[in-house]
Amino acid sequence: MSDTIDLAGVRRRKIAKLVEERGALGVRDLSKKFGVSDVTIRRDLKELGQLGVVTRTHGGVMINSAIMAELSNEERKTVAHAEKARIGKVAIDMLSGEEVVFLDAGTTALAVAANAHLKPDCRYVTTCLGVATQLMGQDIRYFYLIGGAYRGTNDSFTGSLAIAALRSLSFDMSFLCCSAIDISRRSISLGDEAYSQVQKEAIASSRRNIVVAHHDKVSANGFVHTASFDQLDCIITDTGLDDVARTQLKTANIEVVLA
């Protein structure tokens, strides 16, 4: 019995280290890596969650939310980088090429912006300094950076100036980031109250609203609800989303596109 316990402890320490390095991992990936069943991995994740080492999500695990909040914007860019890159490409492919597009503040929006050169005739609008820098580096002809009070948390501008500017504009499509996709409440949310007001204005000004989010955002803890599912047109996420969450989203009448 002691050998089994020791082996489980070693495995859990390795899981914690992997999550720290990569930001988020799925149950399937972990079960394959360690050669154990999904049930065993879920038991490991439950134990690590109770210890406060990680935060459990639908179908996987991510860095503890308190630790994530302490990461700089640059550090957050490295979390689930490959998945975000795929999401960004799928998002750009949704554009015909002549739309007015709002790009939200967040690392997944940066992944969308990285592909803007594929649709260079769109007009891009953002409140995120990093997104604007991405667009400038690709020689995008028409892009607009909305200013206001700068917030280093997500490298964005907020406040009354930003909100007034958004109210004067109209978007064909908005690509939105979020802290959480709450299936039970059928809504998305953000952890930053100040920026949540900016996102609400963008949503109200847009004909189509598309959420771009890594699968670990499903059931993650948010703070301020910014949009209900009936205000959204679809969610673009990665293939790490498990079947249970996919079915729940379908039942909630939200379209899901996997990248």
N, C-alpha and C positions, 0 to 999 in steps of 0.2 A: 504493500500500500504506500509506503514512504517513497519508493522509487517512482510510482505513478504521480504522486504529489509533486516530487522534485521535477519530473519531466514537464508537468503542467506549468510549474512556476517558471522554468527556463523558457518555455514557449511563450508565456505571457510577457516576460521581460523582452523577448525578441519582438513580439507584436508591438509593444509600447514603443520600442526604438524605431521600428518601421513607420509607425504612424507619425512619430516625431519628425522623421526624415521626409516623408511624403505628404503629410497633411491629412490624407484620407485614404482608406482602403476598404474593399468590399469583402464580404464573408466568403464568396466563392474564391477570390484570389488568395485569401489567407488559407482556406482549407486545402487548396492545391499546393501552395508553398510548403505547408507543414505536414501534408499527407494525412490529415485527419478529417473527420466528418464536419459538415456544417453545424451540426448540433454541438459538437465539442468546441468549435470556434465561437459560437454564440455564447456558450458557457464562459469561455475565456473573456469575451468582451463584456459580459455582464459583470464579472468579477473586477475587471479593469475600470468599468464605469462606476461601480460602487466605491472604488478607491479614489475616484476623481481624476484618474490618469487620462481618460479619453471620454468622448461623448458618443454614445451610440446613435446610429441613424438607421433609416430603412435600408436594410441589406448591407450594413457595414459599420464603419467607425471613423471618427475624425478627431483631430486635436481637440482637447478640452477647450470649450468656448472661452474660458477665462484666459487661457494661454494664447488662443487665437487673437483675442482682443489686444494682447500686448505686442503682437507682431507688427512690424512696420509694414507700410504699403509694399515696399520692395520685397520683403520676406513673404508676404501673402501671394505675390506673383508666382512664386515657385511651387505653391500648393496646387496639386492636380493640374500641372501645366499642360500635359499632353491632352487631357480631356477637354480643357478649356479651349485649346487650339482647334480641336475638332468642332466644338460648339460654335466657335467664331466663324469657321468656314461655312457651316450649314446655315448660320444666320445670314451671312452676306449673300449666299446663293438664293435666299428668299426674295431678294430685291430684283426688280426688273432692270433698274439702272438709271432711273430718272426721278426717284422719290426724294422728298425731304425727310431726313432720318434723324431722330434723336438718339444719341448714344449716351447711356447713363454713366455714372461714376462707379467704378469697380473693376476688379481684375479680369472678369469675364468680358466686360465691355471693351477692355483693352485688347482682348483676343479678337473681338469683332472688328475693332478699328485696324488691327494688323492686316486685315484682308480687304480694307476699303479700296485699295488699288484695283481690285477686280471689278468694282463698280464706280469708276472715277467720275461719272457724270452726276451722281447723286449729290445733294446738298446735305452736308452733315452738320449737326448742331450738338454741342456737348457742354456740360458744366464741369468737366474733368480736365485738368491741366495735362495729365499724362495722355489722355485720349487725343487732345488737340496736338500734342507733340508728335504722336504717332501719325496723325493725318498730315501734318506739315512735312514729316520725313518722307512721305510717299508722294509729295507734290500734288495733293488733292486740290483742285482748283477752287471749290466752293466749300469752305467749312467755317463755322462760327463758334467762338468760345464765349459762353455767357459768364460774366463776372459777378462778383459779390463778395461776401465774407469768406475768406479761404479757410478750409478745414483740412488739416494734414492727415486726418484719420483715413479718408478715402480720396485725398488729393483733389478735392472738389470745391466749388463755390456755392454758397447758400445765402439765405437771408432775403430781405425784401427786394433788393435789386435783382437778384436772380429770378425770384418769383414774378416780378413785374415783367421782366423780359420774356419769360415763358408764356405768360398770359397774352402777349402780343403776337405769338407765333402759332402756326398750325403745322402738324407733322403728319406725313402719310404713314409712318411707322416709327415706333419707339422700341428700342432694345433695352430691357430693364434688368438690373441686377437686384438681388435681394439677400437678406440674411436667413430667411426661412420661408419654406412653402408649407403652410399649415393646412393639411388635408381636412382635418376635422372642422376647422373654421372656414374652409374654402377661401383662403386668402393668402397673400404674400405679405411679408413684413420686413422692416429694416431695424437695425440696432441703434441708429443715429436719429434722434428725434428731429434735429434741425434739418438734416438732409431729406427726411421723409416728406416734409412739406414741399420740397423741390420736386421730388418724384411724383407726388400727387398731382402737381400742376402739369407735369409732362404727360401723365396719363390722361388727364382731362383734355389736353390739347392734341391728342393723337387719334387718328382713325383706327389704327391697329396697334395693339400692345403685345409685345412678345417678351416673355421672360427667358433670360439666358442664365442657366445656373447648373452647377455641378450637382450630381444626384445626392450628395450629402446634405444639401439644403432642405431636402424633404424631411420634415419633422424636427429640424434644428430649431433652437429657441430664438425667436425674434423679439422685438419690443413694441414697435409701432406698426400697426397694420396699415398698408398703403393702398391696397386694391383687393377687391373680391374677385373670385374666379370669373364672374360674369362680365367683368371689365377687361378680361384678358382674352386674347385670341389663341394663344398656345404657349407651351413651355418647351424650350429646347434644352435637353439635358444629355447626359452621356449614358452609355450602355450599362453602367454600373447600377442603374435603377433596377430594383428587384421587381419580380412579377406582382407581388402583393401591392406595392405602391403604385405600379402602373395600372392595376385593376381599380384601385381606389380613386385614382385621378380620372380614369375613364368614367367611373360611376358618378364622379362629381362634374361630369360634362366638360372636362378640360382636355384639349388635344395635346398629346405629347409627341414630340419629335426627338428621336434618339440619334446622337452623333457618335 
